[in-house]
Amino acid sequence: MVLSLCRWVGKVAIVTGASSGIGAAIADALVENGLIVAGLARRSERIEERAKKLEGKEGKLHAVKTDMRKEDEITKAFKWVEKNLGQVHILINNAGVAKEGLLSNGDTEAWRNTFDVNVMGLCIATREAVKSMTANNINGHIIHINSVAGHKVVYFPGINVYTASKHAVTALAETLRHEFLARGSKIKITSVSPGFVISEMTTLNTGYSPERQKMLKSQPILKPEDIADAVCYVLSTPETVQINELLITPVGERMF
């Protein structure tokens, strides 16, 4: 099996949560491989700064200011991409949030925010991507950036509804696969589930308690570029090959 991203060169990819961490690394990697990338995030200025640094690469990065909690902003972003960049071939659902707290005495609004971004935003973006791909007869690829917490309830006190939101992502990926099978669609769906990764949700989160920060920094951890490499691998498979689930953990991790 020859692995190559050549068939995606010049095609449009949307990456949600592209302002930092895994999303930023994925957007950069796709640009390096010749794709036209629309990076969706509230902090679009960060994407604009990286776009300048990527000038001269084979692909190109565009910033699209989008709050993944708001349906109207997501649908508006997809319309802008199709009008200005072209038809959507790839969607990377990377945007995700987590806030430290307990289920027994947690904050309702924080829970709602987690589900709005991790589940509802993902569903809305997926729907818009599938509509675009289907209308234009594109055998595209949708990748959900999931988590090991989407497959097992890990021992991680304070994670509250995050695990439930990621279990939902696992179920949503498989449900979408069944829908594609039922209607004979050739669109691919892959769930990529990392363990600990350096990001604003882990070691770079200054809002965590000192105890949580100490625990996180004691764990083996992946780099965002490791997940970007995995996404490129998934996208490089032939049209007849689909990777349903890719689980990635740092060597020595005990959380899973």
Legacy VTK file of the C-alpha trace (Angstrom):
# vtk DataFile Version 3.0
C-alpha trace
ASCII
DATASET POLYDATA
POINTS 256 float
0.000 0.000 0.000
1.546 3.281 -1.133
0.817 6.088 1.319
0.503 9.515 -0.242
-1.506 12.721 0.101
-1.115 13.493 -3.613
-4.804 13.035 -4.396
-5.661 15.789 -1.911
-3.266 18.414 -3.302
-5.194 21.577 -4.100
-8.305 20.284 -2.312
-10.073 22.068 0.545
-9.864 20.881 4.147
-11.650 22.414 7.120
-9.981 22.087 10.527
-11.970 23.182 13.576
-10.168 24.461 16.672
-7.176 25.354 14.495
-5.799 28.189 16.624
-3.599 26.031 18.867
-2.473 22.544 19.837
-3.538 19.570 17.746
-5.685 21.640 15.398
-2.837 24.027 14.616
-0.429 21.146 14.004
-2.910 19.414 11.684
-3.587 22.593 9.712
0.146 23.192 9.302
0.776 19.612 8.159
-1.998 19.752 5.567
-0.671 23.037 4.185
2.798 21.486 3.968
1.230 18.710 1.873
-0.388 21.095 -0.586
-3.943 21.451 0.717
-6.045 24.588 0.964
-6.951 24.732 4.648
-9.697 26.727 6.339
-8.895 26.981 10.034
-11.988 27.623 12.151
-11.620 29.115 15.639
-12.693 32.030 17.791
-9.086 33.225 18.014
-8.730 33.627 14.264
-5.873 36.102 14.684
-3.646 33.227 15.812
-4.411 31.376 12.593
-3.705 34.510 10.562
-0.284 34.796 12.211
0.557 31.185 11.324
-0.757 31.671 7.786
1.904 34.347 7.259
4.613 31.963 8.426
3.344 29.312 5.993
3.493 31.591 2.962
5.495 29.960 0.187
4.371 26.453 1.108
2.588 24.308 -1.468
-0.774 24.802 0.235
-2.383 27.766 1.944
-3.997 28.462 5.319
-7.045 30.710 5.713
-8.487 31.898 9.031
-12.259 31.790 9.507
-13.484 33.242 12.794
-16.004 30.734 14.178
-17.474 29.940 17.574
-18.136 26.187 17.482
-20.900 26.620 20.075
-23.013 28.610 17.622
-24.782 26.908 14.730
-25.188 30.082 12.695
-21.456 30.779 12.817
-20.614 27.217 11.762
-22.999 27.230 8.806
-21.791 30.704 7.810
-18.186 29.462 7.894
-18.969 26.547 5.579
-20.741 28.865 3.131
-17.754 31.213 3.142
-15.361 28.342 2.476
-17.381 26.995 -0.454
-17.777 30.464 -1.975
-14.181 31.599 -1.540
-12.031 28.460 -1.430
-13.992 25.676 -3.114
-15.833 22.477 -2.366
-15.064 20.732 0.927
-13.141 17.465 0.605
-11.912 16.954 4.180
-13.280 17.870 7.611
-11.163 17.516 10.736
-13.421 17.871 13.794
-10.748 18.851 16.281
-12.357 21.573 18.430
-12.799 20.399 21.997
-12.966 21.779 25.515
-12.782 20.547 29.086
-13.080 22.319 32.422
-11.963 20.896 35.732
-14.803 20.137 38.138
-16.879 17.401 39.726
-20.196 15.881 38.692
-21.377 16.000 42.283
-21.133 19.769 42.603
-20.198 21.028 39.146
-21.267 24.039 37.112
-24.164 23.500 34.704
-22.962 26.105 32.222
-19.521 24.494 32.064
-21.123 21.125 31.306
-23.317 22.677 28.621
-20.294 24.366 27.043
-18.460 21.033 26.866
-21.336 19.295 25.090
-21.976 22.287 22.816
-18.408 22.210 21.493
-17.437 18.534 21.764
-20.721 17.064 20.531
-23.147 19.565 19.017
-20.505 21.615 17.189
-19.014 18.412 15.821
-22.436 17.194 14.645
-23.280 20.485 12.929
-19.914 20.705 11.164
-20.214 17.068 10.091
-23.697 17.644 8.692
-22.530 20.645 6.674
-19.501 18.755 5.336
-21.578 15.736 4.309
-24.121 18.000 2.585
-21.334 19.630 0.594
-19.582 16.373 -0.291
-22.831 14.663 -1.310
-24.079 17.582 -3.418
-20.770 17.693 -5.301
-20.222 13.898 -5.592
-17.040 14.046 -3.530
-15.687 10.941 -1.833
-14.344 12.957 1.041
-12.996 12.122 4.471
-14.233 13.178 7.908
-11.948 12.721 10.910
-13.100 13.166 14.503
-10.304 13.946 16.961
-11.602 11.832 19.804
-9.780 10.665 22.963
-8.856 7.524 24.856
-11.541 8.817 27.248
-14.038 8.119 24.476
-13.475 4.384 24.937
-13.039 3.942 28.661
-13.840 5.909 31.798
-10.296 6.713 32.871
-9.346 7.379 36.482
-9.028 11.143 36.244
-10.973 12.880 39.041
-12.347 16.230 37.955
-12.915 15.280 34.334
-16.730 15.394 34.873
-18.697 15.350 31.580
-15.675 15.287 29.249
-15.585 11.490 29.142
-19.298 11.317 28.339
-18.841 13.847 25.528
-16.044 11.775 24.001
-18.011 8.538 24.324
-20.630 10.379 22.287
-18.009 11.105 19.620
-17.183 7.391 19.403
-20.860 6.541 18.936
-21.383 9.356 16.435
-18.510 8.158 14.248
-19.888 4.632 14.108
-23.449 5.859 13.533
-22.265 7.974 10.605
-20.403 4.992 9.164
-23.631 2.979 9.263
-25.464 5.797 7.473
-22.830 5.867 4.729
-23.038 2.091 4.333
-26.827 2.162 4.120
-26.832 4.640 1.266
-23.742 3.401 -0.528
-21.696 6.525 0.159
-17.925 6.373 -0.325
-17.238 9.150 2.190
-14.846 7.923 4.879
-15.198 8.483 8.623
-12.312 7.954 11.052
-12.039 8.441 14.797
-8.537 9.323 16.009
-8.211 8.860 19.767
-5.076 10.251 21.432
-3.947 9.813 24.992
-2.271 12.752 26.731
-1.131 15.450 24.302
0.600 18.745 25.079
-2.168 21.318 24.686
-4.166 24.051 26.397
-6.389 21.287 27.774
-3.481 19.553 29.533
-0.031 20.811 30.528
-0.499 24.302 29.049
-3.740 24.963 30.961
-2.889 27.530 33.638
-6.413 27.345 35.051
-5.964 23.890 36.535
-5.280 23.404 40.224
-1.631 22.949 41.254
-2.387 19.295 42.033
-3.825 18.723 38.566
-0.905 20.478 36.867
1.594 18.410 38.833
-0.190 15.183 37.929
-0.363 16.072 34.222
3.319 16.991 34.043
4.261 13.656 35.615
2.638 11.694 32.770
4.208 10.540 29.483
2.827 12.842 26.821
2.465 13.164 23.054
3.228 16.219 20.922
0.527 17.792 18.730
2.690 16.921 15.716
2.329 13.218 16.604
-1.418 13.489 16.077
-0.966 15.541 12.909
1.246 12.754 11.548
-1.472 10.233 12.377
-4.087 12.310 10.557
-1.849 12.506 7.488
-1.405 8.737 7.640
-5.174 8.198 7.764
-5.702 10.563 4.819
-2.938 8.904 2.816
-4.688 5.540 2.587
-6.154 4.527 -0.807
-9.818 5.264 -1.541
-10.580 1.561 -0.980
-9.123 1.570 2.544
-10.769 3.023 5.633
-9.255 3.250 9.103
-12.232 3.196 11.446
-10.422 3.897 14.688
-6.850 4.889 15.477
-5.826 4.829 19.131
-2.583 6.652 19.985
-0.897 6.766 23.387
2.574 7.802 24.542
4.825 4.939 25.557
4.409 4.346 29.270
0.968 5.936 29.637
-1.143 4.159 32.284
-4.394 6.069 31.902
-5.900 3.654 29.381
LINES 1 257
256 0 1 2 3 4 5 6 7 8 9 10 11 12 13 14 15 16 17 18 19 20 21 22 23 24 25 26 27 28 29 30 31 32 33 34 35 36 37 38 39 40 41 42 43 44 45 46 47 48 49 50 51 52 53 54 55 56 57 58 59 60 61 62 63 64 65 66 67 68 69 70 71 72 73 74 75 76 77 78 79 80 81 82 83 84 85 86 87 88 89 90 91 92 93 94 95 96 97 98 99 100 101 102 103 104 105 106 107 108 109 110 111 112 113 114 115 116 117 118 119 120 121 122 123 124 125 126 127 128 129 130 131 132 133 134 135 136 137 138 139 140 141 142 143 144 145 146 147 148 149 150 151 152 153 154 155 156 157 158 159 160 161 162 163 164 165 166 167 168 169 170 171 172 173 174 175 176 177 178 179 180 181 182 183 184 185 186 187 188 189 190 191 192 193 194 195 196 197 198 199 200 201 202 203 204 205 206 207 208 209 210 211 212 213 214 215 216 217 218 219 220 221 222 223 224 225 226 227 228 229 230 231 232 233 234 235 236 237 238 239 240 241 242 243 244 245 246 247 248 249 250 251 252 253 254 255
